[in-house]
């Protein structure tokens, strides 16, 4: 299509204008979405702080757990589907044998980040999670890369 006044082709200028406008609009939309998420998280953060205010910090030592029950629960709750049967990772991160402190483990299970579903106390009791934690602590570490023949060829 030619511009009747100047005789130049308009398509190139038109597409460059649309591209720049699209980039600017998408940047603004992303910024607005991030700002909206931040505003929505503020009440959640203050609610969590209010709930934990005045409560003693949970103990970092794990309650006594049954490793055999933990192994069964790890399968029953479907943990292996993302973390692997030996908890060495897969879609989800590696969990064992060097597990995080029990308090952090419990907090993450109840209020996970990312794509992991939350396991509230209605779904998994603290004792169930203590059993799973005990199971994770008994797992052997993954083999070192130098001990895997296929990686050393």
Secondary structure, DSSP 4 states (H G I P E B T S, - for coil): -B-TTT--B-HHHHHHHHHHHHHHHHHHHHHHHHHHHHHHHHHHHHHHHHHHTTSPPPPSSPPP--HHHHHHHHHHTTHHHHH-TTSS-SSSPP--SSPPPHHHHHHHHHS--TTPPP--TTTS-HHHHHHHHHHHHHSPPPPPGGG-GGGG-
